[in-house]
Amino acid sequence: MATSDAPRRASRLPAGTKVALRNLDNAPIERVLFGATWDNRDFDVDMCAVLLDSSGRVPDKDHFLYRRNQQLPDRRGFVGFVSPGESSGPDRAQILLDLEHLSPAIEHVVVAFSAVQRRALLSETGMIKARAMDLDNGQTSYVYLHDGGRLGTATCLSLWALQRRGSGWDVVVHGTPYAGGPPAFARDHGVVFG
């Protein structure tokens, strides 16, 4: 039987899909980049992530990655942005996680996408393109597209959720607006400021 030499391509996943977090060579992804871009170059978006223990809450506020807390204390996770209109690559916002070396106490990670400006609506973003990439080989394994124009008055969109499974991770495409916006997203996952 002949085999194809065609390069493998990223899988486009619809909301609600759950898959093993693996690269295009079917190996587990140990260091992952969640990147996003969107059509409206003048609109500023923050990607954020909560790293959760078995209770479904952050161990402390340092486990909430966002614009004002750009890395975990142990440097196993980072968040990065490109200012509006300045992107030259495929992403304008990114979350990077070293899953292999995350504390075993972290069992879930939720990645979200939110408007930076107060009262700005994600419906202004246009098409949102999110991806999951293996940092070790540069392969984008999964892509999720969301029509921002259908987000109405939403200011926060839960994009991805990671679940630890044995020595690997599963990824779930959420693609759902988060009621209450970014403050509720942080608060509902146990983030306490002050």
Contact map, one row per residue, 1 for C-alpha under 8 A:
11100000000000000000000000000000000000000000000000000000000000000000000000000000000000000000000000000000000000000000000000000000000000000000000000000000000000000000000000000000000000000000000000
11110000000000000000000000000000000000000000000000000000000000000000000000000000000000000000000000000000000000000000000000000000000000000000000000000000000000000000000000000000000000000000000000
11111000000000000000000000000000000000000000000000000000000000000000000000000000000000000000000000000000000000000000000000000000000000000000000000000000000000000000000000000000000000000000000000
01111100000000000000000000000000000000000000000000000000000000000000000000000000000000000000000000000000000000000000000000000000000000000000000000000000000000000000000000000000000000000000000000
00111110000000000000000000000000000000000000000000000000000000000000000000000000000000000000000000000000000000000000000000000000000000000000000000000000000000000000000000000000000000000000000000
00011111000000000000000000000000000000000000000000000000000000000000000000000000000000000000000000000000000000000000000000000000000000000000000000000000000000000000000000000000000000000000000000
00001111100000000000000000000000000000000000000000000000000000000000000000000000000000000000000000000000000000000000000000000000000000000000000000000000000000000000000000000000000000000000000000
00000111110000000000000100000000000000000000000000000000000000000000000000000000000000000000000000000000000000000000000000000000000000000000000000000000000000000000000000000000000000000000000000
00000011111000000000000100000000000000000000000000000000000000000000000000000000000000000000000000000000000000000000000000000000000000000001100000000000000000000000000000000000000000000000000000
00000001111100000000000100000000000000000000000000000000000000000000000000000000000000000000000000000000000000000000000000000000000000000011111000000000000000000000000000000000000000000000000000
00000000111110000000000000000000000000000000000000000000000000000000000000000000000000000000000000000000000000000000000000000000000000000000111000000000000000000000000000000000000000000000000000
00000000011111000000000000000000000000000000000000000000000000000000000000000000000000000000000000000000000000000000000000000000000000000000011110000000000000000000000000000000000000000000000000
00000000001111101000000000000000000000000000000000000000000000000000000000000000000000000000000000000000000000000000000000000000000000000000011100000000000000000000000000001000000000000000000000
00000000000111111000000000000000000000000000000000000000000000000000000000000000000000000000000000000000000000000000000000000000000000000000000110000000000000000000000000001000000000000000000000
00000000000011111000000000000000000000000000000000000000000000000000000000000000000000000000000000000000000000000000000000000000000000000000000100000000000000000000000000001111000000000000000000
00000000000001111100000000000000000000000000000000000000000000000000000000000000000000000000000000000000000000000000000000000000000000000000000000000000000000000000000000011110000000000000000000
00000000000011111110000000000000000000000000000000000000000000000000000000000000000000000000000000000000000000000000000000000000000000000000000000000000000000000000000000011100000000000000000000
00000000000000011111000000000000000000000000000000000000000000000000000000000000000000000000000000000000000000000000000000000000000000000000000000000000000000000000000001111000000000000000000000
00000000000000001111100000000000000000000000000000000000000000000000000000000000000000000000000000000000000000000000000000000000000000000000000000000000000000000000000001110000000000000000000000
00000000000000000111110000010000000000000000000000000000000000000000000000000000000000000000000000000000000000000000000000000000000000000000000000000000000000000000000111100000000000000000000000
00000000000000000011111000011000000000000000000000000000000000000000000000000000000000000000000000000000000000000000000000000000000000000000000000000000000000000000000111100000000000000000000000
00000000000000000001111111111000000000000000000000000000000000000000000000000000000000000000000000000000000000000000000000000000000000000000100000000000000000000000000000000000000000000000000000
00000000000000000000111111111000000000000000000000000000000000000000000000000000000000000000000000000000000000000000000000000000000011000011100000000000000000000000000000000000000000000000000000
00000001110000000000011111100000000000000000000000000000000000000000000000000000000000000000000000000000000000000000000000000000000000000011100000000000000000000000000000000000000000000000000000
00000000000000000000011111100000000000000000000000000000000000000000000000000000000000000000000000000000000000000000000000000000000000000000000000000000000000000000000000000000000000000000000000
00000000000000000000011111110000000000000000000000000000000000000000000000000000000000000000000000000000000000000000000000000000000000000000000000000000000000000000000000000000000000000000000000
00000000000000000000011111111000000000000000000000000000000000000000000000000000000000000000000000000000000000000000000000000000000000000000000000000000000000000000000000000000000000000000000000
00000000000000000001111001111100000000000000000000000000000000000000000000000000000000000000000000000000000000000000000000000000000000000000000000000000000000000000000110000000000000000000000000
00000000000000000000111000111111000000000000000000000000000000000000000000000000000000000000000000100000000000000000000000000000000001000000000000000000000000000000000100000000000000000000000000
00000000000000000000000000011111000000000000000000000000000000000000000000000000000000000000000001110000000000000000000000000000000001010000000000000000000000000000000000000000000000000000000000
00000000000000000000000000001111100000000000000000000000000000000000000000000000000000000000000111110000000000000000000000000000000001110000000000000000000000000000000000000000000000000000000000
00000000000000000000000000001111110000000000000000000000000000000000000000000000000000000000000111100000000000000000000000000000000111100000000000000000000000000000000000000000000000000000000000
00000000000000000000000000000011111000000000000000000000000000000000000000000000000000000000011110000000000000000000000000000000001111100000000000000000000000000000000000000000000000000000000000
00000000000000000000000000000001111100000000000000000000000000000000000000000000000000000000011100000000000000000000000000000000011110000000000000000000000000000000000000000000000000000000000000
00000000000000000000000000000000111110000000000000000000000000000000000000000000000000000111111000000000000000000000000000000000011110000000000000000000000000000000000000000000000000000000000000
00000000000000000000000000000000011111000000000000000000000000000000000000000000000000000111110000000000000000000000000000000001111000000000000000000000000000000000000000000000000000000000000000
00000000000000000000000000000000001111100000000000000000000000000000000000000000000000000111100000000000000000000000000000000001110000000000000000000000000000000000000000000000000000000000000000
00000000000000000000000000000000000111111000000000000000000000000000000000000000000000000001000000000000000000000000000000001111100000000000000000000000000000000000000000000000000000000000000000
00000000000000000000000000000000000011111000000000000000000000000000000000000000000000000000000000000000000000000000000000001111000000000000000000000000000000000000000000000000000000000000000000
00000000000000000000000000000000000001111110000000000000000000000000000000000000000000000000000000000000000000000000000000011100000000000000000000000000000000000000000000000000000000000000000000
00000000000000000000000000000000000001111111000000000000000000000000000000000000000110000000000000000000000000000000000000000000000000000000000000000000000000000000000000000000000000000000000000
00000000000000000000000000000000000000011111000000000000000000000000000000000000000110000000000000000000000000000000000000000000000000000000000000000000000000000000000000000000000000000000000000
00000000000000000000000000000000000000011111100000000000000000000000000000000000000100000000000000000000000000000000000000011000000000000000000000000000000000000000000000000000000000000000000000
00000000000000000000000000000000000000001111110000000000000000000000000000000000001100000000000000000000000000000011100000000000000000000000000000000000000000000000000000000000000000000000000000
00000000000000000000000000000000000000000011111000000000000000000000000000000000000000000000100000000000000000001111000000000000000000000000000000000000000000000000000000000000000000000000000000
00000000000000000000000000000000000000000001111100000000000000000110000000000000100000000000100000000000000000001111000000000000000000000000000000000000000000000000000000000000000000000000000000
00000000000000000000000000000000000000000000111110000000000000000110000000000010000000000000111000000000000000111100000000000000000000000000000000000000000000000000000000000000000000000000000000
00000000000000000000000000000000000000000000011111000000000000011110000000000010000000000000001000000000000000111100000000000000000000000000000000000000000000000000000000000000000000000000000000
00000000000000000000000000000000000000000000001111100000000000011100000000000000000000000000001000000000000011110000000000000000000000000000000000000000000000000000000000000000000000000000000000
00000000000000000000000000000000000000000000000111110000010000111000000000000000000000000000000000000000000011100000000000000000000000000000000000000000000000000000000000000000000000000100100000
00000000000000000000000000000000000000000000000011111000110000110000000000000000000000000000000000000000011111000000000000000000000000000000000000000000000000000000000000000000000000000000000000
00000000000000000000000000000000000000000000000001111111111000100000000000000000000000000000000000000000011110000000000000000000000000000000000000000000000000000000000000000000000000000000100000
00000000000000000000000000000000000000000000000000111111111000000000000000000000000000000000000000000000111100000000000000000000000000000000000000000000000000000000000000000000000000000000000000
00000000000000000000000000000000000000000000000000011111100000000000000000000000000000000000000000000000111100000000000000000000000000000000000000000000000000000000000000000000000000000000000000
00000000000000000000000000000000000000000000000000011111100000000000000000000000000000000000000000000000000000000000000000000000000000000000000000000000000000000000000000000000000000000000000000
00000000000000000000000000000000000000000000000000011111110000000000000000000000000000000000000000000000000100000000000000000000000000000000000000000000000000000000000000000000000000000000100000
00000000000000000000000000000000000000000000000000111111111000000000000000000000000000000000000000000000000000000000000000000000000000000000000000000000000000000000000000000000000000000001111000
00000000000000000000000000000000000000000000000001111001111110110000000000000000000000000000000000000000000000000000000000000000000000000000000000000000000000000000000000000000000000000000111000
00000000000000000000000000000000000000000000000000011000111110100000000000000000000000000000000000000000000000000000000000000000000000000000000000000000000000000000000000000000000000000000010000
00000000000000000000000000000000000000000000000000000000011111110000000000000000000000000000000000000000000000000000000000000000000000000000000000000000000000000000000000000000000000000000011100
00000000000000000000000000000000000000000000000000000000011111110000000000000000000000000000000000000000000000000000000000000000000000000000000000000000000000000000000000000000000000000000011110
00000000000000000000000000000000000000000000000000000000000111111000100110000000000000000000000000000000000000000000000000000000000000000000000000000000000000000000000000000000000000000000000000
00000000000000000000000000000000000000000000000001110000011111111000000100000000000000000000000000000000000000000000000000000000000000000000000000000000000000000000000000000000000000000000000000
00000000000000000000000000000000000000000000000111100000010111111100100000000000000000000000000000000000000000000000000000000000000000000000000000000000000000000000000000000000000000000100001000
00000000000000000000000000000000000000000000000111000000000001111111111100001110000000000000000000000000000000000000000000000000000000000000000000000000000000000000000000000000000000000000000000
00000000000000000000000000000000000000000000011110000000000000011111110000000010000000000000000000000000000000000000000000000000000000000000000000000000000000000000000000000000000000000000000000
00000000000000000000000000000000000000000000011100000000000000001111110000000011000000000000000000000000000000000000000000000000000000000000000000000000000000000000000000000000000000000000000000
00000000000000000000000000000000000000000000000000000000000000001111110000000000000000000000000000000000000000000000000000000000000000000000000000000000000000000000000000000000000000000000000000
00000000000000000000000000000000000000000000000000000000000001011111111100000000000000000000000000000000000000000000000000000000000000000000000000000000000000000000000000000000000000000000000000
00000000000000000000000000000000000000000000000000000000000000001111111100000111000000000000000000000000000000000000000000000000000000000000000000000000000000000000000000000000000000000000000000
00000000000000000000000000000000000000000000000000000000000000001000111110111110000000000000000000000000000000000000000000000000000000000000000000000000000000000000000000000000000000000000000000
00000000000000000000000000000000000000000000000000000000000001101000111111111100000000000000000000000000000000000000000000000000000000000000000000000000000000000000000000000000000000000000000000
00000000000000000000000000000000000000000000000000000000000001000000001111110000000000000000000000000000000000000000000000000000000000000000000000000000000000000000000000000000000000000000000000
00000000000000000000000000000000000000000000000000000000000000000000000111111000000000000000000000000000000000000000000000000000000000000000000000000000000000000000000000000000000000000000000000
00000000000000000000000000000000000000000000000000000000000000000000001111111100000000000000000000000000000000000000000000000000000000000000000000000000000000000000000000000000000000000000000000
00000000000000000000000000000000000000000000000000000000000000000000001111111100000000000000000011101100000000000000000000000000000000000000000000000000000000000000000000000000000000000000000000
00000000000000000000000000000000000000000000000000000000000000001000001101111110000000000000001111000000000000000000000000000000000000000000000000000000000000000000000000000000000000000000000000
00000000000000000000000000000000000000000000000000000000000000001000011100111111000000000000001110000000000000000000000000000000000000000000000000000000000000000000000000000000000000000000000000
00000000000000000000000000000000000000000000001100000000000000001110011000001111100000000000111100000000000000000000000000000000000000000000000000000000000000000000000000000000000000000000000000
00000000000000000000000000000000000000000000000000000000000000000010010000000111110000000000111000000000000000000000000000000000000000000000000000000000000000000000000000000000000000000000000000
00000000000000000000000000000000000000000000010000000000000000000000000000000011111000000001110000000000000000000000000000000000000000000000000000000000000000000000000000000000000000000000000000
00000000000000000000000000000000000000000000000000000000000000000000000000000001111101100011100000000000000000000000000000000000000000000000000000000000000000000000000000000000000000000000000000
00000000000000000000000000000000000000000001000000000000000000000000000000000000111111100001000000000000000000000000000000000000000000000000000000000000000000000000000000000000000000000000000000
00000000000000000000000000000000000000001111000000000000000000000000000000000000011111100001000000000000000000000000000000000000000000000000000000000000000000000000000000000000000000000000000000
00000000000000000000000000000000000000001100000000000000000000000000000000000000001111100000000000000000000000000000000000000000000000000000000000000000000000000000000000000000000000000000000000
00000000000000000000000000000000000000000000000000000000000000000000000000000000011111110000000000000000000000000000000000000000000000000000000000000000000000000000000000000000000000000000000000
00000000000000000000000000000000000000000000000000000000000000000000000000000000011111111111000000000000000000000000000000000000000000000000000000000000000000000000000000000000000000000000000000
00000000000000000000000000000000000000000000000000000000000000000000000000000000000001111100000000000000000000000000000000000000000000000000000000000000000000000000000000000000000000000000000000
00000000000000000000000000000000000000000000000000000000000000000000000000000000000000111111000000000000000000000000000000000000000000000000000000000000000000000000000000000000000000000000000000
00000000000000000000000000000000001110000000000000000000000000000000000000000000000000111111000000000000000000000000000000000000000000000000000000000000000000000000000000000000000000000000000000
00000000000000000000000000000000001110000000000000000000000000000000000000000000010000101111110000000000000000000000000000000000000000000000000000000000000000000000000000000000000000000000000000
00000000000000000000000000000000001111000000000000000000000000000000000000000000111100101111110000000000000000000000000000000000000000000000000000000000000000000000000000000000000000000000000000
00000000000000000000000000000000001110000000111000000000000000000000000000000011110000000011111000000000000000000000000000000000000000000000000000000000000000000000000000000000000000000000000000
00000000000000000000000000000000111100000000001000000000000000000000000000000011100000000011111100000000000000000000000000000000000000000000000000000000000000000000000000000000000000000000000000
00000000000000000000000000000000111000000000001110000000000000000000000000001111000000000000111110000000000000100000000000000000000000000000000000000000000000000000000000000000000000000000000000
00000000000000000000000000000011110000000000000000000000000000000000000000001110000000000000011111000000000000000000000000000000000000000000000000000000000000000000000000000000000000000000000000
00000000000000000000000000000011100000000000000000000000000000000000000000011100000000000000001111100000000000000000000000000000000000000000000000000000000000000000000000000000000000000000000000
00000000000000000000000000000111000000000000000000000000000000000000000000011000000000000000000111111100000000000000000000000000000000000000000000000000000000000000000000000000000000000000000000
00000000000000000000000000001111000000000000000000000000000000000000000000010000000000000000000011111100000000000000000000000000000000000000000000000000000000000000000000000000000000000000000000
00000000000000000000000000000110000000000000000000000000000000000000000000000000000000000000000001111100000000000000000000000000000000000000000000000000000000000000000000000000000000000000000000
00000000000000000000000000000000000000000000000000000000000000000000000000010000000000000000000001111110000000000000000000000000000000000000000000000000000000000000000000000000000000000000000000
00000000000000000000000000000000000000000000000000000000000000000000000000010000000000000000000001111111010000000000000000000000000000000000000000000000000000000000000000000000000000000000000000
00000000000000000000000000000000000000000000000000000000000000000000000000000000000000000000000000001111110000000000000000000000000000000000000000000000000000000000000000000000000000000000000000
00000000000000000000000000000000000000000000000000000000000000000000000000000000000000000000000000000111111000000000000000000000000000000000000000000000000000000000000000000000000000000000000000
00000000000000000000000000000000000000000000000000001100000000000000000000000000000000000000000000000011111000000000000000000000000000000000000000000000000000000000000000000000000000000000000000
00000000000000000000000000000000000000000000000000111100000000000000000000000000000000000000000000000111111110000000000000000000000000000000000000000000000000000000000000000000000000000000000000
00000000000000000000000000000000000000000000000000111100000000000000000000000000000000000000000000000001111110000000000000000000000000000000000000000000000000000011000000000000000000000000000000
00000000000000000000000000000000000000000000000000111101000000000000000000000000000000000000000000000000011111000000000000000000000000000000000000000000000000001111000000000000000000000000000000
00000000000000000000000000000000000000000000000011110000000000000000000000000000000000000000000000000000011111100000000000000000000000000000000000000000000000001110000000000000000000000000000000
00000000000000000000000000000000000000000000000011100000000000000000000000000000000000000000000000000000000111110000000000000000000000000000000000000000000001111100000000000000000000000000000000
00000000000000000000000000000000000000000000001111000000000000000000000000000000000000000000001000000000000011111000000000000000000000000000000000000000000001111000000000000000000000000000000000
00000000000000000000000000000000000000000000001110000000000000000000000000000000000000000000000000000000000001111100000000000000000000000000000000000000000111110000000000000000000000000000000000
00000000000000000000000000000000000000000000111100000000000000000000000000000000000000000000000000000000000000111110000000000000000000000000000000000000000111100000000000000000000000000000000000
00000000000000000000000000000000000000000000111100000000000000000000000000000000000000000000000000000000000000011111000001000000000000000000000000000000001110000000000000000000000011000000000000
00000000000000000000000000000000000000000001110000000000000000000000000000000000000000000000000000000000000000001111110111000000000000000000000000000000001100000000000000000000000000000000000000
00000000000000000000000000000000000000000001110000000000000000000000000000000000000000000000000000000000000000000111110100000000000000000000000000000000000000000000000000000000000000000000000000
00000000000000000000000000000000000000000001000000000000000000000000000000000000000000000000000000000000000000000011111100000000000000000000000000000000000000000000000000000000000000000000000000
00000000000000000000000000000000000000000000000000000000000000000000000000000000000000000000000000000000000000000011111100000000000000000000000000000000000000000000000000000000000000000000000000
00000000000000000000000000000000000000000000000000000000000000000000000000000000000000000000000000000000000000000000111110000000000000000000000000000000001000000000000000000000000000000000000000
00000000000000000000000000000000000000000000000000000000000000000000000000000000000000000000000000000000000000000011111111010000000000000000000000000000001000000000000000000000000000000000000000
00000000000000000000000000000000000000000000000000000000000000000000000000000000000000000000000000000000000000000010001111110000000000000000000000000001111000000000000000000000000000000000000000
00000000000000000000000000000000000000000000000000000000000000000000000000000000000000000000000000000000000000000110000111111000000000000000000000011011111100000000000000000000000000000000000000
00000000000000000000000000000000000000000000000000000000000000000000000000000000000000000000000000000000000000000000000011111100000000000000000000011111110000000000000000000000000000000000000000
00000000000000000000000000000000000000010010000000000000000000000000000000000000000000000000000000000000000000000000000111111100000000000000000000011000000000000000000000000000000000000000000000
00000000000000000000000000000000000001110010000000000000000000000000000000000000000000000000000000000000000000000000000001111111000000000000000000011000000000000000000000000000000000000000000000
00000000000000000000000000000000000001110000000000000000000000000000000000000000000000000000000000000000000000000000000000111111000000000000000000111000000000000000000000000000000000000000000000
00000000000000000000000000000000000001100000000000000000000000000000000000000000000000000000000000000000000000000000000000001111100000000000000011111000000000000000000000000000000000000000000000
00000000000000000000000000000000000111100000000000000000000000000000000000000000000000000000000000000000000000000000000000001111110000000000000011110000000000000000000000000000000000000000000000
00000000000000000000000000000000000111000000000000000000000000000000000000000000000000000000000000000000000000000000000000000011111000000000001111000000000000000000000000000000000000000000000000
00000000000000000000000000000000011110000000000000000000000000000000000000000000000000000000000000000000000000000000000000000001111100000000001110000000000000100000000000000000000000000000000000
00000000000000000000000000000000111100000000000000000000000000000000000000000000000000000000000000000000000000000000000000000000111110000001111100000000000000000000000000000000000000000000000000
00000000000000000000000000000001111000000000000000000000000000000000000000000000000000000000000000000000000000000000000000000000011111000001111000000000000000000000000000000000000000000000000000
00000000000000000000001000000001111000000000000000000000000000000000000000000000000000000000000000000000000000000000000000000000001111100111110000000000000000000000000000000000000000000000000000
00000000000000000000001000001111100000000000000000000000000000000000000000000000000000000000000000000000000000000000000000000000000111111111100000000000000000000000000000000000000000000000000000
00000000000000000000000000000011100000000000000000000000000000000000000000000000000000000000000000000000000000000000000000000000000011111110000000000000000000000000000000000000000000000000000000
00000000000000000000000000000110000000000000000000000000000000000000000000000000000000000000000000000000000000000000000000000000000001111100000000000000000000000000000000000000000000000000000000
00000000000000000000000000000000000000000000000000000000000000000000000000000000000000000000000000000000000000000000000000000000000001111110000000000000000000000000000000000000000000000000000000
00000000000000000000000000000000000000000000000000000000000000000000000000000000000000000000000000000000000000000000000000000000000011111111000000000000000000000000000000000000000000000000000000
00000000010000000000001100000000000000000000000000000000000000000000000000000000000000000000000000000000000000000000000000000000000011101111100000000000000000000000000000000000000000000000000000
00000000110000000000001100000000000000000000000000000000000000000000000000000000000000000000000000000000000000000000000000000000001111000111111000000000000000000000000000000000000000000000000000
00000000111000000000011100000000000000000000000000000000000000000000000000000000000000000000000000000000000000000000000000000000001111000011111000000000000000000000000000000000000000000000000000
00000000011110000000000000000000000000000000000000000000000000000000000000000000000000000000000000000000000000000000000000000000001110000001111100000000000000000000000000000000000000000000000000
00000000011110000000000000000000000000000000000000000000000000000000000000000000000000000000000000000000000000000000000000000000111100000001111110000000000000000000000000000000000000000000000000
00000000000111100000000000000000000000000000000000000000000000000000000000000000000000000000000000000000000000000000000000000000111000000000011111000000000000000000000000001000000000000000000000
00000000000101000000000000000000000000000000000000000000000000000000000000000000000000000000000000000000000000000000000000000011110000000000001111100000000000000000000000000000000000000000000000
00000000000000000000000000000000000000000000000000000000000000000000000000000000000000000000000000000000000000000000000000000011100000000000000111110000000000000000000000000010000000000000000000
00000000000000000000000000000000000000000000000000000000000000000000000000000000000000000000000000000000000000000000000000000111000000000000000011111110000000000000000000000000000000000000000000
00000000000000000000000000000000000000000000000000000000000000000000000000000000000000000000000000000000000000000000000001111111000000000000000001111110000000000000000000000000000000000000000000
00000000000000000000000000000000000000000000000000000000000000000000000000000000000000000000000000000000000000000000000001111110000000000000000000111111000000000000000000000000000000000000000000
00000000000000000000000000000000000000000000000000000000000000000000000000000000000000000000000000000000000000000000000000100000000000000000000000111111000000000000000000000000000000000000000000
00000000000000000000000000000000000000000000000000000000000000000000000000000000000000000000000000000000000000000000000001100000000000000000000000111111110000000000000000000000100000000000000000
00000000000000000000000000000000000000000000000000000000000000000000000000000000000000000000000000000000000000000000000011100000000000000000000000001111110000000000000000000000000000000000000000
00000000000000000000000000000000000000000000000000000000000000000000000000000000000000000000000000000000000000000000000011100000000000000000000000000011111000000000000000000000000000000000000000
00000000000000000000000000000000000000000000000000000000000000000000000000000000000000000000000000000000000000000000000011100000000000000000000000000011111110000000000000000000111010000000000000
00000000000000000000000000000000000000000000000000000000000000000000000000000000000000000000000000000000000000000110001111000000000000000000000000000000111110000000000000000000110111000000000000
00000000000000000000000000000000000000000000000000000000000000000000000000000000000000000000000000000000000000011110000001000000000000000000000000000000011111000000000000000000111111001000000000
00000000000000000000000000000000000000000000000000000000000000000000000000000000000000000000000000000000000000011100000000000000000000000000000000000000011111100000000000000011110000000000000000
00000000000000000000000000000000000000000000000000000000000000000000000000000000000000000000000000000000000001111000000000000000000000000000000000000000000111110000000000000111110000000000000000
00000000000000000000000000000000000000000000000000000000000000000000000000000000000000000000000000000000000001111000000000000000010000000000000000000000000011111000000000001111000000000000000000
00000000000000000000000000000000000000000000000000000000000000000000000000000000000000000000000000000000000001110000000000000000000000000000000000000000000001111100000000111110000000000000000000
00000000000000000000000000000000000000000000000000000000000000000000000000000000000000000000000000000000000111100000000000000000000000000000000000000000000000111110000000111100000000000000000000
00000000000000000000000000000000000000000000000000000000000000000000000000000000000000000000000000000000000111000000000000000000000000000000000000000000000000011111000011110000000000000000000000
00000000000000000000000000000000000000000000000000000000000000000000000000000000000000000000000000000000001110000000000000000000000000000000000000000000000000001111100011100000000000000000000000
00000000000000000000000000000000000000000000000000000000000000000000000000000000000000000000000000000000001100000000000000000000000000000000000000000000000000000111111111000000000000000000000000
00000000000000000000000000000000000000000000000000000000000000000000000000000000000000000000000000000000000000000000000000000000000000000000000000000000000000000011111111000000000000000000000000
00000000000000000000000000000000000000000000000000000000000000000000000000000000000000000000000000000000000000000000000000000000000000000000000000000000000000000001111110000000000000000000000000
00000000000000000000000000000000000000000000000000000000000000000000000000000000000000000000000000000000000000000000000000000000000000000000000000000000000000000001111110000000000000000000000000
00000000000000000001100000011000000000000000000000000000000000000000000000000000000000000000000000000000000000000000000000000000000000000000000000000000000000000001111111000000000000000000000000
00000000000000000001100000010000000000000000000000000000000000000000000000000000000000000000000000000000000000000000000000000000000000000000000000000000000000000111111111100000000000000000000000
00000000000000000111100000000000000000000000000000000000000000000000000000000000000000000000000000000000000000000000000000000000000000000000000000000000000000000111100111110000000000000000000000
00000000000000000111100000000000000000000000000000000000000000000000000000000000000000000000000000000000000000000000000000000000000000000000000000000000000000011110000011111000000000000000000000
00000000000000011110000000000000000000000000000000000000000000000000000000000000000000000000000000000000000000000000000000000000000000000000000000000000000000011100000001111100000000000000000000
00000000000011111100000000000000000000000000000000000000000000000000000000000000000000000000000000000000000000000000000000000000000000000000000100000000000000111000000000111110000000000000000000
00000000000000111000000000000000000000000000000000000000000000000000000000000000000000000000000000000000000000000000000000000000000000000000000000000000000001111000000000011111000000000000000000
00000000000000110000000000000000000000000000000000000000000000000000000000000000000000000000000000000000000000000000000000000000000000000000000001000000000011110000000000001111100000000000000000
00000000000000100000000000000000000000000000000000000000000000000000000000000000000000000000000000000000000000000000000000000000000000000000000000000000000011100000000000000111110000000000000000
00000000000000000000000000000000000000000000000000000000000000000000000000000000000000000000000000000000000000000000000000000000000000000000000000000010011111000000000000000011111000000000000000
00000000000000000000000000000000000000000000000000000000000000000000000000000000000000000000000000000000000000000000000000000000000000000000000000000000011111000000000000000001111111011000000000
00000000000000000000000000000000000000000000000000000000000000000000000000000000000000000000000000000000000000000000000000000000000000000000000000000000010100000000000000000000111110011000000000
00000000000000000000000000000000000000000000000000000000000000000000000000000000000000000000000000000000000000000000000000000000000000000000000000000000001100000000000000000000011111111000000000
00000000000000000000000000000000000000000000000000000000000000000000000000000000000000000000000000000000000000000100000000000000000000000000000000000000011100000000000000000000011111111000000000
00000000000000000000000000000000000000000000000000000000000000000000000000000000000000000000000000000000000000000100000000000000000000000000000000000000001100000000000000000000010111111100000000
00000000000000000000000000000000000000000000000000000000000000000000000000000000000000000000000000000000000000000000000000000000000000000000000000000000000000000000000000000000000111111110000000
00000000000000000000000000000000000000000000000000000000000000000000000000000000000000000000000000000000000000000000000000000000000000000000000000000000000000000000000000000000011111111111000000
00000000000000000000000000000000000000000000000000000000000000000000000000000000000000000000000000000000000000000000000000000000000000000000000000000000000100000000000000000000011111111111100000
00000000000000000000000000000000000000000000000001000000000000010000000000000000000000000000000000000000000000000000000000000000000000000000000000000000000000000000000000000000000001111111111000
00000000000000000000000000000000000000000000000000000000000000000000000000000000000000000000000000000000000000000000000000000000000000000000000000000000000000000000000000000000000000111111111100
00000000000000000000000000000000000000000000000000000000100000000000000000000000000000000000000000000000000000000000000000000000000000000000000000000000000000000000000000000000000000011111111000
00000000000000000000000000000000000000000000000001010001110000000000000000000000000000000000000000000000000000000000000000000000000000000000000000000000000000000000000000000000000000001111111000
00000000000000000000000000000000000000000000000000000000111110000000000000000000000000000000000000000000000000000000000000000000000000000000000000000000000000000000000000000000000000000111111100
00000000000000000000000000000000000000000000000000000000110110010000000000000000000000000000000000000000000000000000000000000000000000000000000000000000000000000000000000000000000000000111111110
00000000000000000000000000000000000000000000000000000000000110000000000000000000000000000000000000000000000000000000000000000000000000000000000000000000000000000000000000000000000000000010011111
00000000000000000000000000000000000000000000000000000000000010000000000000000000000000000000000000000000000000000000000000000000000000000000000000000000000000000000000000000000000000000000001111
00000000000000000000000000000000000000000000000000000000000000000000000000000000000000000000000000000000000000000000000000000000000000000000000000000000000000000000000000000000000000000000000111
